[in-house]
Amino acid sequence: MTMNVGLALIFSMLGGYITARYAEGSPLAHAFMLAIVVLLLHAGSALSMKGKQPVYYLFVLIIIPPLAVLAGGMLRLHQLGVLHW
């Protein structure tokens, strides 16, 4: 389960970064749209696995990937010099 959450985190962040990288107009808006799609897909998957996996694990799989997508988009904005931290 830990490996699944870790890989979801890494690949979701990579997906957000790539989406923001190739977005024409607003990189963060495109990453946000991808995060919504990821949230809906993971929520549907969690509903289908209800009763087969622990609830906390399903909750983590719903929350972590969309946040990682947004983090990847924000990382791209940081590289462009738009975001400073």
C-alpha positions in Angstrom: 0.0 0.0 0.0 2.9 2.4 0.8 4.4 1.8 -2.6 1.1 2.4 -4.3 0.7 5.8 -2.5 4.3 6.7 -3.2 4.1 6.0 -6.9 0.7 7.8 -7.1 2.4 10.8 -5.5 5.4 10.8 -7.8 3.5 10.2 -11.1 0.8 12.7 -10.2 3.3 15.4 -9.5 5.0 14.5 -12.8 1.7 14.7 -14.6 1.0 18.1 -13.1 4.4 19.4 -14.0 4.2 18.1 -17.6 0.7 19.6 -18.0 1.9 23.0 -16.8 5.0 22.7 -19.0 3.0 22.3 -22.2 0.0 24.5 -21.3 -0.2 27.5 -23.6 -2.0 30.1 -21.6 -2.4 29.4 -17.9 -0.2 26.6 -16.6 -1.8 26.4 -13.1 -5.3 26.4 -14.5 -4.5 23.4 -16.7 -2.9 21.6 -13.7 -6.0 22.4 -11.7 -8.2 20.8 -14.4 -6.0 17.7 -14.3 -6.3 17.6 -10.5 -10.1 17.6 -10.8 -10.0 14.8 -13.3 -7.6 12.8 -11.1 -9.8 13.5 -8.0 -12.9 12.2 -9.8 -11.1 9.1 -11.1 -9.6 8.2 -7.8 -12.9 8.8 -6.0 -14.7 6.4 -8.4 -11.9 3.9 -7.9 -12.2 4.2 -4.1 -15.9 3.7 -4.3 -15.4 0.5 -6.2 -12.9 -0.8 -3.7 -15.0 0.1 -0.7 -15.0 -2.9 1.7 -11.9 -4.4 0.1 -9.3 -1.9 1.4 -9.0 0.0 4.7 -10.9 3.3 4.7 -7.9 5.4 5.6 -6.0 4.0 2.6 -8.8 4.9 0.2 -9.0 8.4 1.8 -5.3 8.9 1.2 -5.6 7.7 -2.4 -8.4 10.3 -3.0 -6.5 13.2 -1.4 -2.8 12.8 -2.2 -2.8 12.6 -6.0 -4.8 15.7 -6.8 -2.6 17.7 -4.4 0.5 16.3 -6.0 -0.8 17.4 -9.4 -1.2 20.9 -8.1 2.3 20.7 -6.5 3.8 19.7 -9.9 2.0 22.7 -11.6 3.3 25.0 -8.9 6.8 23.7 -9.3 6.7 24.6 -13.0 5.5 28.1 -12.1 8.4 28.4 -9.7 10.8 27.4 -12.5 9.3 30.1 -14.7 9.9 32.7 -12.0 6.2 33.4 -11.4 6.0 31.8 -7.9 8.7 32.6 -5.3 9.1 30.7 -2.1 
